[in-house]
């Protein structure tokens, strides 16, 4: 049976890839939107455009928070463009939004859907707000698989990854919730790149959807590659989906993850306590015993296996 899930996202080019992958491999019960890569108005419109061109309009979209819990919003036009989804030419959407807001949608879904999984791939504001509003929510969530943070260094700052830095207070709420968490951070996602070779294979599928995706990946790779110097944009967000549907794509290690909310230089950092592991984070001989793990942290990604899966799934779209 397919896992039941809600994607909480801020589309964003790589968010689109996550939606397309999840919609075919999971029982995707909804998409909730949040501020992040662009304003909430933009990210919500982008989500609507995706479900329209990919013929996924039966999946409800609920609009969430336009700003973090305790600080002003920040966006990423240097990577994703002013719209959050620059590159392809997409039509204005006509699909209506769900009448509930994202937080109410998550809470109601948690009561009606057994073994619900949450896939937050943007700032964690909506999920944290739901946890704060209903402290019993953790008992009804099977697992969270999130894209955010890093075991090593950041991208928005030397210490912090963008999603976590957008709302560190919300991330703290999520990581201390007690819900089982898979954390897919930059150290793993940068192992899976949309290289020119893979982008060419995407475009060669020849469908309307794959052409839009190729245009997105070309724009995104120029933007992110300009910052990282890597030969393509990292497939950050779809790896949070892959973590749940193919256990051989990512290797995880248990760690305690704390989120820095007040650091002068480290605000938004995910401090991953791997002292009980070896220098390569995979040694089996215990070292210094650290804090009790609260998350499974991705350490290794199989890029070839991911791309084989993603290209096969993409070929099923109109």
FIKOLPA-450030 format. One record per atom (N, C-alpha, C): residue in three letters; x, y, z. Coordinates in steps of 0.2 Angstrom, whole numbers, padded with zeros to 4 digits, always signed. Layout:
BEGIN
AlaXYZ...
END
This chain:
BEGIN
Unk+0004-0006+0000Unk+0000+0000+0000Unk+0004+0006+0000Unk+0002+0011-0004Unk+0006+0018-0004Unk+0005+0021+0003Unk+0010+0025+0005Unk+0010+0029+0011Unk+0006+0035+0010Unk+0002+0037+0015Unk-0002+0043+0015Unk+0002+0049+0017Unk+0002+0054+0013Unk+0006+0060+0015Unk+0003+0066+0013Unk+0005+0072+0016Unk+0004+0079+0014Unk+0011+0082+0013Unk+0012+0085+0008Unk+0018+0089+0006Unk+0016+0096+0008Unk+0021+0099+0013Unk+0021+0106+0015Unk+0026+0109+0011Unk+0025+0114+0007Unk+0030+0116+0002Unk+0030+0124+0001Unk+0035+0126-0003Unk+0036+0133-0005Unk+0038+0134-0012Unk+0035+0131-0017Unk+0037+0130-0023Unk+0040+0137-0027Unk+0046+0137-0029Unk+0052+0133-0029Unk+0052+0127-0034Unk+0058+0127-0038Unk+0059+0122-0043Unk+0059+0115-0040Unk+0063+0114-0035Unk+0064+0107-0033Unk+0058+0105-0029Unk+0054+0109-0026Unk+0048+0107-0023Unk+0043+0104-0029Unk+0043+0107-0035Unk+0039+0104-0040Unk+0041+0097-0041Unk+0048+0095-0041Unk+0050+0089-0043Unk+0048+0084-0037Unk+0047+0087-0031Unk+0045+0083-0025Unk+0037+0081-0026Unk+0034+0086-0028Unk+0026+0085-0029Unk+0025+0080-0035Unk+0029+0080-0040Unk+0028+0075-0046Unk+0030+0068-0044Unk+0035+0068-0040Unk+0037+0061-0038Unk+0032+0058-0033Unk+0030+0062-0028Unk+0025+0060-0023Unk+0019+0058-0025Unk+0016+0062-0030Unk+0010+0061-0033Unk+0009+0054-0036Unk+0014+0051-0039Unk+0014+0045-0042Unk+0016+0039-0038Unk+0020+0040-0032Unk+0022+0035-0028Unk+0019+0034-0021Unk+0015+0040-0019Unk+0012+0040-0013Unk+0005+0041-0014Unk+0001+0040-0008Unk-0006+0042-0008Unk-0006+0050-0005Unk-0005+0054-0010Unk-0004+0061-0008Unk-0010+0065-0007Unk-0012+0066-0001Unk-0018+0068+0001Unk-0019+0076+0001Unk-0014+0079+0000Unk-0014+0087+0000Unk-0007+0090-0001Unk-0008+0096-0003Unk-0002+0101-0003Unk-0004+0107+0001Unk+0001+0108+0005Unk+0000+0115+0009Unk+0006+0119+0007Unk+0004+0126+0007Unk+0009+0130+0005Unk+0012+0135+0011Unk+0018+0138+0010Unk+0021+0142+0015Unk+0025+0147+0012Unk+0027+0152+0015Unk+0032+0157+0013Unk+0039+0153+0012Unk+0043+0156+0009Unk+0050+0153+0008Unk+0054+0155+0002Unk+0054+0151-0003Unk+0057+0153-0009Unk+0055+0159-0012Unk+0048+0161-0011Unk+0045+0167-0013Unk+0040+0168-0008Unk+0036+0174-0010Unk+0030+0175-0005Unk+0025+0170-0005Unk+0021+0170+0000Unk+0015+0165+0000Unk+0011+0165-0006Unk+0009+0171-0009Unk+0005+0172-0015Unk+0009+0169-0020Unk+0015+0169-0021Unk+0019+0166-0027Unk+0019+0159-0026Unk+0021+0156-0020Unk+0022+0149-0019Unk+0015+0145-0020Unk+0010+0149-0018Unk+0003+0146-0018Unk+0001+0145-0026Unk+0002+0151-0029Unk+0001+0151-0037Unk+0005+0145-0040Unk+0011+0145-0038Unk+0016+0140-0041Unk+0013+0133-0040Unk+0011+0131-0034Unk+0008+0125-0033Unk+0002+0123-0037Unk-0002+0129-0038Unk-0008+0128-0042Unk-0006+0126-0049Unk-0001+0130-0052Unk+0001+0129-0059Unk+0004+0122-0060Unk+0007+0119-0055Unk+0010+0113-0056Unk+0005+0107-0056Unk-0001+0108-0052Unk-0006+0102-0052Unk-0010+0103-0059Unk-0010+0109-0062Unk-0014+0110-0068Unk-0010+0107-0074Unk-0003+0109-0074Unk+0000+0106-0080Unk+0002+0099-0080Unk+0002+0096-0074Unk+0003+0089-0073Unk-0003+0085-0072Unk-0009+0088-0073Unk-0015+0084-0072Unk-0016+0081-0065Unk-0015+0085-0060Unk-0015+0083-0053Unk-0020+0087-0049Unk-0025+0089-0053Unk-0030+0094-0050Unk-0035+0091-0044Unk-0035+0085-0044Unk-0039+0081-0038Unk-0035+0082-0032Unk-0029+0084-0031Unk-0025+0085-0025Unk-0027+0092-0022Unk-0030+0092-0016Unk-0031+0099-0014Unk-0025+0103-0012Unk-0026+0109-0012Unk-0020+0114-0010Unk-0023+0119-0005Unk-0020+0119+0001Unk-0022+0124+0006Unk-0016+0129+0008Unk-0018+0135+0008Unk-0013+0140+0009Unk-0012+0141+0016Unk-0005+0142+0018Unk-0003+0142+0025Unk+0000+0149+0027Unk+0005+0149+0031Unk+0008+0155+0034Unk+0012+0159+0028Unk+0011+0166+0029Unk+0014+0170+0024Unk+0021+0173+0027Unk+0022+0171+0034Unk+0028+0174+0037Unk+0030+0169+0043Unk+0036+0169+0045Unk+0038+0165+0051Unk+0035+0167+0057Unk+0036+0162+0062Unk+0033+0163+0069Unk+0035+0170+0072Unk+0041+0172+0071Unk+0044+0177+0076Unk+0049+0182+0072Unk+0049+0182+0066Unk+0054+0186+0062Unk+0051+0187+0055Unk+0054+0192+0052Unk+0051+0194+0045Unk+0053+0188+0040Unk+0049+0188+0034Unk+0051+0183+0029Unk+0057+0184+0025Unk+0060+0179+0023Unk+0066+0180+0018Unk+0064+0176+0012Unk+0066+0178+0006Unk+0065+0174+0000Unk+0071+0172-0004Unk+0071+0169-0009Unk+0077+0167-0013Unk+0076+0168-0020Unk+0076+0174-0022Unk+0075+0176-0030Unk+0081+0175-0033Unk+0087+0175-0030Unk+0093+0173-0034Unk+0094+0166-0036Unk+0090+0162-0033Unk+0090+0155-0035Unk+0084+0153-0039Unk+0078+0155-0037Unk+0072+0153-0040Unk+0068+0159-0044Unk+0071+0164-0045Unk+0068+0170-0048Unk+0063+0174-0044Unk+0060+0179-0047Unk+0056+0183-0043Unk+0049+0180-0042Unk+0047+0175-0046Unk+0041+0172-0046Unk+0041+0166-0041Unk+0048+0164-0040Unk+0049+0157-0036Unk+0049+0151-0041Unk+0047+0152-0047Unk+0047+0147-0052Unk+0048+0149-0059Unk+0053+0154-0059Unk+0055+0157-0066Unk+0058+0151-0070Unk+0058+0152-0077Unk+0060+0147-0082Unk+0055+0145-0087Unk+0050+0141-0085Unk+0045+0139-0090Unk+0040+0144-0091Unk+0036+0144-0096Unk+0030+0148-0097Unk+0024+0145-0095Unk+0021+0146-0090Unk+0015+0143-0087Unk+0009+0148-0087Unk+0003+0145-0088Unk-0003+0148-0089Unk-0005+0150-0082Unk-0009+0156-0081Unk-0012+0157-0074Unk-0016+0152-0072Unk-0016+0150-0066Unk-0020+0144-0064Unk-0027+0146-0063Unk-0031+0141-0063Unk-0039+0141-0062Unk-0041+0137-0057Unk-0037+0132-0055Unk-0039+0127-0050Unk-0040+0131-0043Unk-0046+0129-0040Unk-0047+0133-0033Unk-0043+0130-0028Unk-0042+0134-0022Unk-0039+0132-0016Unk-0044+0129-0012Unk-0041+0125-0007Unk-0046+0122-0002Unk-0048+0127+0003Unk-0054+0126+0005Unk-0057+0132+0009Unk-0053+0132+0016Unk-0050+0127+0018Unk-0047+0127+0025Unk-0040+0130+0024Unk-0037+0133+0029Unk-0030+0135+0029Unk-0026+0129+0030Unk-0019+0130+0029Unk-0015+0124+0029Unk-0015+0121+0036Unk-0015+0125+0041Unk-0014+0122+0048Unk-0020+0118+0050Unk-0026+0120+0048Unk-0032+0117+0049Unk-0033+0110+0045Unk-0030+0111+0039Unk-0030+0105+0034Unk-0026+0100+0037Unk-0020+0101+0040Unk-0016+0096+0042Unk-0019+0093+0049Unk-0022+0097+0053Unk-0025+0094+0059Unk-0031+0090+0057Unk-0035+0092+0053Unk-0041+0088+0051Unk-0039+0082+0048Unk-0034+0082+0043Unk-0031+0076+0040Unk-0028+0071+0045Unk-0025+0074+0050Unk-0022+0069+0055Unk-0027+0065+0059Unk-0033+0067+0059Unk-0039+0064+0062Unk-0042+0059+0058Unk-0042+0060+0051Unk-0046+0056+0047Unk-0041+0051+0043Unk-0035+0052+0043Unk-0030+0048+0039Unk-0026+0044+0043Unk-0026+0037+0044Unk-0022+0034+0048Unk-0015+0034+0045Unk-0010+0034+0050Unk-0003+0033+0048Unk-0001+0039+0043Unk-0003+0045+0044Unk-0001+0050+0040Unk+0006+0052+0041Unk+0009+0053+0035Unk+0016+0056+0035Unk+0016+0063+0032Unk+0020+0067+0035Unk+0021+0074+0033Unk+0028+0075+0030Unk+0028+0079+0024Unk+0034+0080+0020Unk+0035+0088+0020Unk+0038+0091+0025Unk+0039+0098+0025Unk+0045+0099+0021Unk+0045+0103+0015Unk+0051+0104+0011Unk+0052+0111+0010Unk+0049+0115+0015Unk+0051+0123+0015Unk+0052+0124+0022Unk+0051+0131+0024Unk+0051+0133+0031Unk+0046+0129+0035Unk+0047+0128+0041Unk+0043+0123+0045Unk+0037+0127+0049Unk+0035+0133+0047Unk+0030+0137+0050Unk+0023+0133+0051Unk+0021+0131+0046Unk+0014+0128+0046Unk+0014+0122+0051Unk+0019+0117+0050Unk+0019+0111+0055Unk+0020+0113+0062Unk+0024+0118+0063Unk+0025+0121+0070Unk+0019+0124+0073Unk+0015+0127+0069Unk+0009+0130+0071Unk+0004+0125+0073Unk+0004+0120+0068Unk-0001+0114+0070Unk+0001+0111+0076Unk+0007+0110+0078Unk+0009+0107+0084Unk+0008+0111+0090Unk+0008+0117+0089Unk+0007+0122+0095Unk+0000+0122+0096Unk-0004+0122+0091Unk-0012+0123+0092Unk-0015+0116+0094Unk-0012+0110+0093Unk-0014+0104+0095Unk-0008+0100+0098Unk-0007+0100+0104Unk-0001+0096+0107Unk-0002+0089+0106Unk-0008+0086+0104Unk-0009+0079+0103Unk-0007+0077+0096Unk-0006+0081+0092Unk-0004+0080+0085Unk+0001+0074+0084Unk+0007+0075+0088Unk+0012+0070+0087Unk+0010+0062+0087Unk+0004+0061+0091Unk+0002+0054+0092Unk-0001+0052+0085Unk-0003+0057+0081Unk-0007+0055+0075Unk-0003+0055+0068Unk+0004+0057+0069Unk+0008+0058+0063Unk+0013+0052+0064Unk+0013+0048+0058Unk+0018+0042+0058Unk+0025+0044+0058Unk+0026+0049+0053Unk+0033+0051+0053Unk+0034+0058+0049Unk+0039+0061+0050Unk+0040+0067+0046Unk+0047+0066+0042Unk+0047+0067+0036Unk+0053+0067+0031Unk+0053+0074+0029Unk+0059+0078+0031Unk+0059+0085+0029Unk+0066+0086+0026Unk+0065+0091+0021Unk+0072+0094+0018Unk+0073+0100+0022Unk+0079+0100+0025Unk+0081+0106+0029Unk+0087+0104+0033Unk+0091+0109+0034Unk+0097+0108+0039Unk+0103+0106+0035Unk+0108+0104+0039Unk+0114+0101+0036Unk+0118+0098+0042Unk+0121+0093+0040Unk+0126+0090+0045Unk+0133+0093+0045Unk+0134+0097+0039Unk+0140+0101+0039Unk+0139+0108+0038Unk+0140+0111+0032Unk+0139+0119+0032Unk+0132+0120+0029Unk+0131+0127+0029Unk+0124+0129+0026Unk+0125+0132+0019Unk+0119+0135+0017Unk+0119+0138+0010Unk+0117+0146+0011Unk+0112+0147+0016Unk+0110+0154+0017Unk+0116+0158+0021Unk+0119+0154+0025Unk+0125+0157+0029Unk+0130+0151+0030Unk+0136+0153+0032Unk+0141+0147+0033Unk+0138+0141+0037Unk+0133+0143+0042Unk+0131+0138+0047Unk+0124+0136+0045Unk+0120+0139+0042Unk+0113+0138+0041Unk+0110+0137+0034Unk+0106+0131+0034Unk+0102+0130+0027Unk+0096+0134+0027Unk+0094+0136+0021Unk+0089+0141+0020Unk+0082+0140+0023Unk+0080+0134+0022Unk+0073+0132+0025Unk+0073+0133+0033Unk+0078+0131+0036Unk+0079+0131+0043Unk+0080+0139+0045Unk+0084+0142+0042Unk+0085+0149+0044Unk+0079+0154+0043Unk+0075+0152+0038Unk+0069+0156+0037Unk+0064+0156+0043Unk+0064+0150+0047Unk+0060+0150+0053Unk+0063+0145+0058Unk+0069+0147+0061Unk+0072+0143+0066Unk+0068+0141+0072Unk+0064+0146+0074Unk+0059+0145+0080Unk+0054+0139+0078Unk+0052+0139+0072Unk+0047+0134+0070Unk+0051+0127+0070Unk+0057+0127+0067Unk+0061+0121+0067Unk+0062+0118+0074Unk+0063+0122+0078Unk+0065+0120+0085Unk+0058+0116+0088Unk+0052+0119+0086Unk+0046+0116+0088Unk+0046+0109+0085Unk+0047+0108+0079Unk+0047+0102+0075Unk+0052+0097+0078Unk+0058+0099+0079Unk+0063+0094+0081Unk+0062+0092+0088Unk+0058+0095+0092Unk+0057+0094+0099Unk+0050+0091+0100Unk+0047+0089+0095Unk+0040+0087+0095Unk+0039+0079+0097Unk+0044+0076+0096Unk+0044+0068+0098Unk+0042+0064+0092Unk+0040+0067+0086Unk+0038+0064+0080Unk+0044+0061+0077Unk+0044+0055+0075Unk+0050+0052+0071Unk+0051+0056+0065Unk+0058+0058+0064Unk+0060+0063+0059Unk+0065+0060+0055Unk+0065+0060+0049Unk+0070+0059+0044Unk+0072+0066+0042Unk+0079+0068+0043Unk+0081+0075+0040Unk+0086+0074+0034Unk+0084+0077+0029Unk+0088+0076+0023Unk+0091+0083+0022Unk+0097+0084+0023Unk+0100+0091+0023Unk+0105+0091+0017Unk+0108+0097+0017Unk+0112+0099+0011Unk+0118+0094+0010Unk+0121+0091+0016Unk+0126+0087+0015Unk+0125+0081+0011Unk+0118+0079+0011Unk+0116+0073+0007Unk+0113+0075+0000Unk+0109+0081+0000Unk+0106+0083-0006Unk+0111+0085-0012Unk+0116+0088-0009Unk+0121+0090-0014Unk+0125+0085-0018Unk+0124+0079-0016Unk+0126+0073-0019Unk+0122+0071-0025Unk+0116+0074-0026Unk+0112+0072-0031Unk+0110+0079-0035Unk+0113+0079-0041Unk+0113+0086-0045Unk+0110+0085-0051Unk+0106+0090-0054Unk+0103+0090-0060Unk+0109+0092-0065Unk+0113+0088-0067Unk+0119+0089-0071Unk+0116+0090-0078Unk+0120+0093-0083Unk+0118+0094-0090Unk+0116+0087-0093Unk+0119+0082-0091Unk+0117+0076-0094Unk+0110+0073-0092Unk+0108+0074-0085Unk+0102+0072-0083Unk+0096+0077-0086Unk+0098+0084-0086Unk+0093+0088-0089Unk+0092+0087-0096Unk+0097+0084-0100Unk+0095+0082-0107Unk+0091+0076-0107Unk+0092+0072-0102Unk+0087+0066-0102Unk+0080+0068-0100Unk+0079+0073-0096Unk+0073+0075-0094Unk+0069+0078-0100Unk+0073+0082-0104Unk+0070+0085-0110Unk+0068+0080-0115Unk+0072+0075-0116Unk+0071+0070-0121Unk+0065+0066-0120Unk+0062+0066-0115Unk+0056+0063-0114Unk+0050+0066-0118Unk+0051+0072-0119Unk+0047+0075-0125Unk+0039+0077-0123Unk+0037+0076-0117Unk+0030+0078-0115Unk+0030+0085-0113Unk+0024+0088-0112Unk+0023+0094-0110Unk+0026+0095-0103Unk+0024+0090-0099Unk+0027+0091-0092Unk+0034+0090-0091Unk+0037+0086-0095Unk+0045+0085-0095Unk+0048+0091-0098Unk+0045+0095-0103Unk+0048+0101-0105Unk+0048+0106-0100Unk+0042+0107-0097Unk+0042+0112-0091Unk+0047+0110-0086Unk+0048+0104-0084Unk+0053+0102-0079Unk+0060+0104-0081Unk+0061+0102-0088Unk+0068+0104-0090Unk+0069+0111-0090Unk+0064+0115-0092Unk+0065+0123-0092Unk+0066+0125-0085Unk+0063+0122-0080Unk+0064+0123-0073Unk+0071+0121-0071Unk+0073+0115-0072Unk+0079+0113-0070Unk+0085+0117-0073Unk+0084+0119-0079Unk+0089+0124-0082Unk+0090+0130-0079Unk+0084+0133-0077Unk+0084+0140-0074Unk+0087+0139-0067Unk+0085+0134-0063Unk+0087+0133-0056Unk+0094+0131-0056Unk+0097+0127-0061Unk+0104+0125-0061Unk+0108+0131-0062Unk+0106+0136-0066Unk+0110+0142-0067Unk+0110+0146-0061Unk+0104+0146-0057Unk+0104+0150-0051Unk+0108+0147-0045Unk+0107+0141-0044Unk+0110+0138-0038Unk+0117+0137-0040Unk+0119+0135-0046Unk+0126+0133-0048Unk+0130+0140-0048Unk+0127+0145-0049Unk+0131+0152-0048Unk+0133+0153-0041Unk+0129+0150-0036Unk+0131+0151-0029Unk+0136+0145-0027Unk+0135+0139-0029Unk+0138+0134-0027Unk+0144+0132-0031Unk+0144+0134-0037Unk+0149+0131-0042Unk+0149+0124-0044Unk+0143+0121-0042Unk+0142+0114-0044Unk+0139+0114-0051Unk+0139+0108-0055Unk+0137+0108-0062Unk+0130+0106-0062Unk+0126+0109-0058Unk+0118+0108-0058Unk+0115+0109-0051Unk+0109+0111-0051Unk+0105+0112-0045Unk+0104+0105-0041Unk+0105+0106-0035Unk+0104+0100-0031Unk+0096+0098-0030Unk+0095+0092-0030Unk+0088+0089-0030Unk+0086+0089-0023Unk+0086+0094-0019Unk+0085+0094-0012Unk+0078+0091-0010Unk+0073+0094-0013Unk+0066+0092-0010Unk+0064+0085-0012Unk+0065+0083-0018Unk+0062+0076-0020Unk+0066+0071-0016Unk+0071+0072-0013Unk+0075+0067-0009Unk+0071+0066-0002Unk+0067+0071+0000Unk+0063+0069+0006Unk+0057+0064+0004Unk+0055+0064-0002Unk+0050+0059-0004Unk+0054+0053-0005Unk+0059+0053-0009Unk+0063+0047-0010Unk+0065+0043-0003Unk+0066+0047+0002Unk+0068+0044+0008Unk+0062+0039+0011Unk+0056+0040+0009Unk+0051+0036+0011Unk+0049+0031+0006Unk+0050+0031+0000Unk+0048+0027-0005Unk+0053+0022-0007Unk+0059+0023-0006Unk+0065+0019-0008Unk+0071+0019-0003Unk+0071+0015+0002Unk+0076+0015+0007Unk+0083+0014+0005Unk+0084+0012-0002Unk+0091+0012-0004Unk+0094+0018-0007Unk+0090+0023-0008Unk+0093+0029-0010Unk+0097+0033-0005Unk+0095+0033+0001Unk+0098+0037+0006Unk+0100+0033+0012Unk+0106+0034+0015Unk+0108+0031+0021Unk+0108+0036+0027Unk+0105+0033+0032Unk+0104+0038+0038Unk+0108+0035+0044Unk+0109+0040+0048Unk+0112+0039+0055Unk+0108+0042+0060Unk+0107+0039+0066Unk+0103+0042+0071Unk+0107+0048+0075Unk+0104+0053+0076Unk+0108+0059+0079Unk+0103+0063+0083Unk+0105+0067+0088Unk+0101+0072+0091Unk+0103+0079+0087Unk+0097+0082+0085Unk+0097+0088+0081Unk+0095+0094+0085Unk+0098+0099+0086Unk+0096+0105+0090Unk+0097+0110+0085Unk+0092+0115+0085Unk+0091+0121+0081Unk+0093+0127+0085Unk+0098+0130+0082Unk+0101+0137+0085Unk+0096+0142+0083Unk+0094+0146+0088Unk+0089+0151+0087Unk+0092+0158+0089Unk+0098+0158+0092Unk+0100+0165+0095Unk+0107+0166+0093Unk+0111+0162+0089Unk+0118+0162+0088Unk+0119+0168+0084Unk+0125+0172+0086Unk+0127+0178+0082Unk+0129+0176+0075Unk+0133+0170+0075Unk+0135+0168+0068Unk+0132+0161+0066Unk+0128+0158+0071Unk+0126+0151+0069Unk+0118+0151+0069Unk+0115+0157+0069Unk+0107+0157+0069Unk+0105+0152+0063Unk+0100+0148+0065Unk+0097+0143+0060Unk+0101+0137+0059Unk+0107+0136+0063Unk+0111+0130+0062Unk+0107+0124+0065Unk+0108+0118+0061Unk+0106+0112+0064Unk+0112+0108+0067Unk+0112+0108+0073Unk+0118+0105+0077Unk+0117+0098+0078Unk+0120+0094+0074Unk+0119+0086+0073Unk+0124+0083+0078Unk+0122+0080+0083Unk+0126+0077+0088Unk+0128+0069+0085Unk+0134+0069+0082Unk+0136+0062+0080Unk+0142+0060+0083Unk+0143+0062+0089Unk+0149+0060+0093Unk+0149+0052+0094Unk+0144+0049+0094Unk+0144+0042+0095Unk+0145+0038+0089Unk+0147+0041+0083Unk+0148+0038+0077Unk+0156+0040+0075Unk+0158+0036+0070Unk+0165+0038+0068Unk+0166+0044+0064Unk+0172+0045+0062Unk+0173+0051+0058Unk+0169+0052+0051Unk+0167+0046+0049Unk+0164+0046+0042Unk+0156+0045+0044Unk+0154+0045+0050Unk+0147+0045+0052Unk+0144+0038+0050Unk+0148+0033+0049Unk+0145+0027+0048Unk+0149+0021+0051Unk+0154+0023+0055Unk+0158+0018+0059Unk+0153+0015+0064Unk+0154+0008+0066Unk+0149+0005+0071Unk+0152+0005+0078Unk+0159+0007+0078Unk+0162+0007+0085Unk+0160+0013+0089Unk+0156+0013+0094Unk+0154+0019+0098Unk+0160+0024+0100Unk+0159+0030+0099Unk+0164+0035+0102Unk+0160+0038+0108Unk+0162+0045+0109Unk+0159+0048+0115Unk+0151+0048+0114Unk+0148+0046+0119Unk+0140+0045+0119Unk+0138+0052+0119Unk+0134+0054+0114Unk+0131+0061+0114Unk+0123+0061+0116Unk+0120+0066+0115Unk+0113+0067+0117Unk+0109+0061+0113Unk+0103+0060+0116Unk+0099+0054+0114Unk+0096+0057+0107Unk+0097+0052+0102Unk+0094+0054+0095Unk+0087+0056+0095Unk+0085+0061+0091Unk+0078+0063+0090Unk+0077+0063+0082Unk+0082+0061+0078Unk+0081+0061+0071Unk+0085+0056+0067Unk+0083+0054+0062Unk+0088+0050+0057Unk+0090+0055+0052Unk+0097+0056+0052Unk+0100+0061+0048Unk+0103+0058+0041Unk+0102+0060+0036Unk+0104+0057+0029Unk+0112+0059+0029Unk+0116+0054+0027Unk+0123+0055+0026Unk+0125+0053+0019Unk+0122+0049+0016Unk+0125+0047+0009Unk+0118+0046+0005Unk+0119+0048-0002Unk+0114+0048-0006Unk+0116+0044-0013Unk+0112+0040-0016Unk+0114+0037-0022Unk+0111+0040-0028Unk+0115+0045-0031Unk+0112+0049-0036Unk+0109+0045-0042Unk+0113+0040-0044Unk+0111+0036-0050Unk+0104+0033-0049Unk+0103+0030-0043Unk+0097+0027-0041Unk+0091+0032-0041Unk+0093+0037-0038Unk+0087+0043-0038Unk+0085+0045-0045Unk+0090+0046-0049Unk+0088+0048-0056Unk+0085+0043-0060Unk+0086+0037-0059Unk+0083+0031-0062Unk+0075+0031-0060Unk+0074+0032-0054Unk+0067+0033-0051Unk+0064+0039-0054Unk+0067+0044-0053Unk+0064+0051-0055Unk+0062+0051-0063Unk+0066+0049-0067Unk+0065+0049-0074Unk+0060+0044-0076Unk+0059+0038-0073Unk+0054+0034-0074Unk+0047+0037-0072Unk+0047+0040-0067Unk+0041+0043-0064Unk+0039+0049-0069Unk+0044+0053-0071Unk+0042+0059-0075Unk+0039+0057-0082Unk+0041+0051-0084Unk+0039+0049-0091Unk+0032+0047-0091Unk+0028+0046-0085Unk+0021+0044-0084Unk+0017+0050-0085Unk+0020+0056-0085Unk+0015+0062-0085Unk+0014+0065-0092Unk+0008+0069-0092Unk+0006+0071-0099Unk+0010+0076-0102
END
